[in-house]
Amino acid sequence: MMKIAELARRAGVSRETIHFYLREGLLPRPRKAGQTVAFYDDQHVERLLLVRRLREEKFLPISVIRRLLREGRVRAGRRDIELLSEISQLSPPDDTEDRPVAAVARELGVPPEVLAKAGTLGLVDPTGKLGPGDRRVLEAISEAGRGGPAAREMTLADMRLCQRHVERMVEAEARLFFDRLLAGDPGDAVAALGAGRAAVARFVAAYRARCLHSVVDRTLAEIDAGIALAGDSATRPLSQAARERGGYEGLLAELGARAAASGAPQVEALFALARLHFGVGDHEALASLLRRSLPPGLADDPRVLFFAGAARCELRDLATGLQLLAQAVALAPGFSLARAMYGATLLRALAARGGTPPSSGSVLADGTRGIAELDRAAGDEGAPASDRRWILYLGARVAMLLPPILGRRDAARERLEDLAGLEVEPADLEGVRLRGNARLALGLGSEDVVE
């Protein structure tokens, strides 16, 4: 019998290594002679020397050694060990295996928040220990952590995508390997795997780059085509028949009389009248109202700028309309309907220019900015219900023109179908108009709007 110091000397390992192998189940438990005293025997020496040989000469990972010991194949399955060793040596041995992931991550300079995010995505287990190949995974995560927040987020998400697909690819590769192994000499199968590994790795990298190039080219072409179609995405006005059913003339007369009065109620009546013109799509009347009846001091009111901008856009003066809408958004960032109209008009303006670069110098930059403004507006669930219907319609109308690869068309179609099925009273003139335009966007007819 011997204590741990003697065991460490005879096996040529440290005490820490013995404790580690005990925790990992590679050594039988010693005989305890007290709370802090344990005795070992020759069986422990023999097992330690065996584990050292498998680790240092055969480069087998701890998990494989543990399984071989558990299954009793170390003595009887020497050919299996040789085969596993040959497969393991296809990758360089990693001297950080079995160390805590968090400790090695700190050494590699992985920021804690990046390691936590990588753990959430399943790229690595921050609380576990390194397994075969894990250090190289951590090195890649470390590179991802050197960029800014947006770059980190995108790179880690891209790694997660690659992880899912690579796992499926490796399962298929394993089937190919074992088919070859079962059909002939195992050594030949391992040799074939090793000989082709570098070539396959280069092919995967080259083919990924080729596919990315092809997808980007196709997507940019589809974005250009979508921008061109956006030029014809104006919202059609309410038909005369729908106006008559909804009592438009009576409401127009009532609001007109209130707007002609004096005092604070006049201002609110003026805005209600402007909303009525906007709602039915009578943009000439809206522009005229703002020219004739605007009280002093309201020229910079975000609502005035919005109505004026919307009118100019629908009257094909897109440059002036964009400028007015941009001012409305700048003065009232929470005015989501103005933001949505601004985003949609950015795309219409690009189409009107025939895809020529705008002042920003990039068609793609202005196009994506327009989509971003629409997305931000759609995220405002606290917008008034009447505004929110418009926001969802404008966003869905544009999304239907975007490339399929962006994955927005299905949700956009659902939104349009919801709007096309609105159950509204004839007096809800805006709702009737939106329902008609949603039907047109889906390729359905509608008598509620002027086609």
N, C-alpha and C positions, 0 to 999 in steps of 0.2 A: 504494500500500500504506500501511497505517496501523497504529499500535499501539492497544491497547485504550482508552487515554485519549481518543484522537481519535475512535474509534468511538463511545464513550459520549457525547461532546460532540455529534457530528453527529446521533445517533439520539435524543438527549434522554433517555437512561436511565442508570442507575448501573452501575458495574462488576459489582456483585453480581447485578444483573438479567441482564447478559450471561452471566455464569458459570452462572446458573440456567437460562437458555434453552439454553445449550450442553448442560447435563446432561440437560435434558428433550427434546433432539433437535429443537429448533425452529430452530436455526442450524447451517449447515455448519461443519465443523471448520476452524479457522484453519491457516495454514501456519506450522509451527514452525521457528524459526531458532535454537533453543537450548532448554535445559531450562526457562528462565523467560521466554523471549521468543517472542511469536507475532505474526503479521501478518494483518491483515484487509483486505478490499477493499470496493468499492462494493456488491457482492452482499450483504455482511453488513449494510450500512446499509439497503439496500432491504428485506431480510428483517425487520430489527428494526422498521422503520417500519410494515410490514405487520402484524406481530404486535401492535404497539401499537394499531393501528387496530381490529383484530379484538377485542382485549381491552377497549379503552376506549370504542369507539363501538358495537360489536356485542355486547359483553358475553359473548363466547364463552369457554367454559372451555378450559383448556390441552389437555385430552384431545381436544376437538373440533378445535381448531386443529392439533394434531399430526396427526390423521387426515386433515384436509383437505390439509395440506402433503404428507403421505406419498402421498396418492392423486392429487396434482396438480390438485385441483379449485378452488384459490383463484382462479386467473385465469378458467378456463372455466366455473366453477359459481357465478357471482355470485348467481343466483336461489336456489341452495341455501343460500348464506351468509346471504342476507336472511331466508330461511325459518327457518334455525337460530337466527338472531339474534332473530327474533320469539318463537320458542319459549323461548329462554333468558331473555328479558326478562319472561316470565310470573312469574319469581322475581326478587326484588331482587338486584343484583350483590353478591357477597361479597368484600370486599377482603382477607380472610384466606386465600383459596384459594391452594393451593400451599405454604403454610407447614407446618412439621412439626406433626402432630397433638398430640404431647406438649407442645410449647411453648404452643400455644393453650389446651390443657387446663389448664396451670398458670395461665395468665392468667385463665381462667374459674373457677379455684378447685376444679377436679375433683380429689378426693383420689386419690393414686396407686393405692391398692387398688381404688377404684371404676373407674378407667380400665382397670386390668388385667382386672377382672371383665367390663367391657363389651367388652374385646377378646376374651376367652375366649368370650363369647356371640356374637361376630361383629357387634356393633353398630357398631364402629369399629375401625380398624387403628391401635393406639397407636404403631407404628413407621413409619407412612406419612405422607403429606401430605394436607392437606385438599382435598377435591374439592367440586364444586357441592353446596350445601346441607349440607355436613358441619358447618359451624359451628353451625347451628341444632340439629343432632343432638347436638353436644357441649354446647350450652346446656341441652338437656333432660336429658342425663346429669348435668350439674352440679347440676341441681335434685334429681335422684334421690340424689345424694351428700350432700345436706344433712340427710337423716333419719338415724335410728338404724340399726344393723346389720340388724335385721329388715325395716325399711321399705326400705332399699337393696336387700336381696336380692329382696324381692317386686317392687319397682318395676322393677328390671332384668330380672327374669324375665318380667314383664308386657310390657316393651318388646320382649323377644325374641319373645314370642308375636305381638305386633302387627306386628313386622318381617316375620315369615314370611307372615302373611296380607296385609299391605299390598303386599308384593312380588308376590304372585299377583294382587291386585286391580289393581295398576298395569299388569301385563302385559295383563290384560283391557282396561283403559282404553286402552292403547296400540293394541291391535287395533281398538278402536272408533274411535280417532282416525285411524289410517291407512286404515281403510275409508272414512271420510268424505273424507280427503285424496285418495284414489285416485278417488273418485266425482265430484269437482268441483274447484273452485279451491283450491289450497293455502292461499291467504290466508284464505279463508272458513273453512277447517278450523281454522287457528290462532286466528282471531278467536272462533270458537265455543268452542274450548278455553279461551281466556282469559276469556270472558264467564261461563262456567259454573263456573270453578274455585272461586271463593269460596263459591258456593251448594253445590257438592258437598262442600267441606270442612266447612261448617256441618252439612250433612245427615249426614255420617259421624260427627261428634261427637255430634249429637243422637240418631241411631239407635243408636249404641253405648250412650249413657246409657239409652235406652229399653230396650234388650235386657238390660243389666245389672240394671235395676230389675225386669224380668220374671223373670229367672233367679233373683235373690235372693229374690223373693217365693215363687216355686215351690219353691226349695230349702228355705227355712225351713218351708214347709208340709209338705214331705216329711220333714224332720227331726222335726217334731212328730209326724207319723204313725209314724215309726220309733221314737220314744221311747215312744209308746203301745204299740206291739207289743213293746217290750223288757220290758214288765211281765209278759209270758207267756214269757219266755226262760229260766225256771228249768231246770236240768239234771235230767232224770228219773232216778230211782233205778234200780239194777240189779234186774232181775226175780228172783223166787224161783227159777225154773228155772235161770237163769244162775248164781245163787249156789250152787246145789246142784252144778252141773257144775264149778264152780271150787273146790269144797272149802271154802266160806266158814265153815261151822260149825266144822270142825276147826281152821282157822287162828285163828278167834275164840277157841276154847278155849285153844289154845296161847299166844297173846299175852296172854290174860286171866290165865293162871297166872303168866306171867313178870312181868306188871305188878303182881301181888299180892305179889311177893317184895320184899325190901328191898335197898337199895344202889343204886349207879349204874346197873346193868343194868335196874332197875325203871323208871327215867326213860325210857330209850330204848325199852323195851317199851311204856311208856305212849304215847309218841309214835307208835310203830308201830301200836298199837291205834287211836289217834285217826285215823291216816292210813287205816287199813282202813275205819273207819266213814265217813270222808269219801269214800273211793274208791268205795264201793258206794252212797253216797247215803243212809245211815241217820243223818240229822242229829239225830233225837231221842236216839238212843243216844250220838252224839258229844257233845251238850250235857250229857247225864246223866253221861258219863264225866268230863268236865271239872269238873262240880260235885262229884262224889263222890271222885274219886281224885287230884286235883291236889296234889302235894307242896308244902309251904311254900316260898316263895321263887321259884316259877315263874309267878306270876300275870302278871308283866310280860315273860315270854319271848315274843319275836315269833311263835314257832310256836304257842304257846298262844293268843295274841291272834288269829292267823290262823284256827285251827280254830274258836275260839269265834265269831269274826265270821262265818265261812262258815256255821256251823250256824244262827246267828240269822237270817242272810239267807234261807236256805232254809226257815226256819220262819216267814217273813214278818215278822220283826221287823227291818225294813230299817234303821231309825234306829240301833238298837243295833249291828247288824252293821256299818254304815258306820263308826261311831265306833271299833269294835274293829279293823277293817281299816286305818283311817287310822293308828291307833296302831302297828300292826305295821309299816306302811310307814315311819313316822317313825323307829322304832327300828332298822329294818333296811332301808335304801333299796335294797339289792341283792336283797331277797327278792321276785323278780319275779312269782311266783305270787300272793303277797298283793297286789301292785300291780295285776295283771290282774283279780283278783277285786274289788278296790276300784273299778277303772274300770267294770267291767260292772255293779256294784251301784249306782254313781252313776246310771246310765241307768235301771235298774229302779226306783230310788227316785223319779226324776222321773215315770215312768209311774204309779207308785202314787199320786203327788200329783195326777194328772190334768193335768199340765202347768202347775200353778200355780208361781209363782216360788219357788225355794228360798231359803235364808238369804242366798245371794249376790245375790239379787234378779234373776237372769237364768237362764231355762231354757237358753238357748243357751250361756251361760258354763259351767254345770255339765255340759251335754251334751258340749261340746267338750273339757272337762277330762277327762271319763270316757274319751273316745276317745283323748286324748293319753296317758293312763295305760296304756291297752291297747297303744298303739303303742310306748311306751317299754319295756313288758314284753316285747313281741314282738321287740324289738331285742336282747334279752339271749340270745345264742346259747350262752352258757356255763351257762345254767340246767340243772339236772338233767333228764335225758331225760323222766322221769315228770312233772316239773313243766311242761316245755316243751310236752308234748301238751295239757295243760290250757290253757296260755297261748294256744296257737294256736287251740284250739277256742273259747275265750271271745271272742277277737278276731274270728274268722271269723263267729261267731254274731251278734255286734253289727254287723259290716260288712255282712252280708246285709240288714240293716234300714235301711241308710243310703241317701240319694238316689243314683240312678245317676250324676249329674253329678260326684260325688266320685271316681268311677272305682275303687271298692274291691271291687265285687261279684264281678268275675271272679276276682280273686286269692283272695277269701274262699271262693268256690265250689270252687276248686281245693284249698284247704286242707281243706275239709269232705269233698271226694271222697277225698282222701288218707286222712283219718281214718276215713271210712266203709269204706275198703278195707283197714284194718289187719289184718294177719295175726298174731293173738295167740293164745296158749294160753288155755284156759278158766281157768287159775289166775291169769292176769293180769286180775284183777277190774276194776281201773281202766280198762285198755285196752278190755275188752269193753264197759264202760259208755260210755266215750267213743265207741266205734265205733257203738253203738246210738243215742246222741244225735245224732251227726253224720248218721246215716241219717234220723232224724226231721227234722232241720233242712233236709235236702234233699227232704223230702216222701216219703221212702221208709219202709216199715214196718220194724219190728225187734222180735223176740221177746226181745231181751236186756235191754230196759228197760221200765219200767211206763209205758204211754202214758196 
